[in-house]
């Protein structure tokens, strides 16, 4: 049986251009392999030059998104506008107009997923969003369908290509933060507003979507703990390397006895950790299931071609009739689930690396260690480094590595340390994250 799909696309930026290119280059091969005929009928962008540059014929382009959303001759709308205001409106209208929706918009789904999925179910249409998480890696397919037999105990991922690129380039090539960020922007990995990448929000959006699929619950985005990489410095990465650690921005979803622990933060992982070798704009995701054990997914998590590859996969899945059935069946499970409980961040028990910028004066080290001791935190190492080049000699970095400690105590200690006169900037803290137990209960 042949399956033709008439497609409208809104947003012809980095990913949209990739979709146009793949459909042109691979359409007939996809049809040969799958029996799905994907026909790009209309493309909208407020900047029609972008559509023209992607090679779309004049008669297929418009600057008016409603000509895609309202068109009676389309089966599916691909939303690649980004953001959560106009995009939400477009998606809801497209569903109401009887179109399936494919979107790469993780912010939209993390904040408004519940409303959008309910609207899709109401109109008996589907929302496919493989491209929203981890770019070209088919992680949603894997977690939702491939691992469905399992109770997932944890999902740990490097989910932001921009941050991973910055951290790798700083650690491996000695580049500055600003230089590496500019390169990520140039390469098309970064969000339009790269603040969302570096402050951890983009990772959190993806984590919320993946956790909701892994655990079969609706995740409240506001309950995620989010920290980014903006406060990290080359000297932190170097100190980690001296101790055998690599620094990664991790999205962590753990099922714990006190609820879901959902958090995004920089983490030191040992060099032999499953995620440690992941460099550049690549993403990597470890998922731990009670039957399957540890599974690991790896690939390019950002950029035009990998993300467009996932968009096209969703289009084929809709064309062959699979996605609408899967969407309806699996989403209804979440609707019946009780809202999850969330484990407070203070209950974490980890080891911590801390950098303090302190005045170089006798007795300072003793004051600092006393505060940690009074908070029942045992220290593994305290090292004073040379000041960073050009910083003058008066303020020096002191690096502290703790034993396993409760995060609540750690926060109290750091608040106290930060109030010391001799501490000249807010402490930088990096959690040390071990490989998750393969068959956690
Ligand atoms: N800006 C994202 C990243 C790519 O750097 O990973 C799209 O999700």
Boltz pocket constraint, residues with backbone or C-beta under 6 A from the ligand:
constraints:
  - pocket:
      binder: B
      contacts: [[A, 104], [A, 131], [A, 132], [A, 134], [A, 135], [A, 159], [A, 160], [A, 161], [A, 162], [A, 163], [A, 189], [A, 190], [A, 191], [A, 197], [A, 202], [A, 281], [A, 301], [A, 302], [A, 303]]
      max_distance: 6.0
